[in-house]
Amino acid sequence: MLARMMSNFSPLTQLQSEMNRLMEDFFEDMPQTRPYAASYPAMNVWEDGESGWIECELPGLTLEDIEVLVSGSDVTVKGNRKIGEQQGASYHRRERSQGEFVRSLTLPWEIDAEKVAATFRDGVLSIQLPKAEAAKPKKVKVASA
């Protein structure tokens, strides 16, 4: 009986699948509607004991397009990605997004803002975030009782 009831819903599930496919195709050419749009730029974040590191992929940007802000344990990468419009062109697909972006992270330690260094090479932004002295581990001498 359950199999017969489920077969009665088969046309509805097929309709739902087709509607999902149509909606995906319709919005496919709109970069701002993609789920990963909020996580631009792509980042790797790690630490090596004395410092934290962030690497961001920012292809096509220049130094003038990028801004890095540090406060406490927060790091913000801001920028503006400009893509030239082709006058009189009829686009068949537009996947490259443009405009302003902001990506902020809160690290689990205080950053020594005076020693932060950032370099930009071949479309990759590398940021070294030295830990503040208060955030570094301290060796404690153990005395006998």
QUISULZI-V838330 format. One record per helix or strand of 3 or more residues. SS is the DSSP state (@ for helix, = for strand). FROM is the first residue (numbers start at 1). TO is the last residue. If there is no record, write none. Layout:
ss/from/to
SS/FROM/TO
SS/FROM/TO
This chain:
ss/from/to
@/2/27
@/31/33
@/35/39
=/43/47
=/51/57
@/63/65
=/66/71
=/74/81
=/99/106
@/113/115
=/117/121
=/124/131
@/133/135
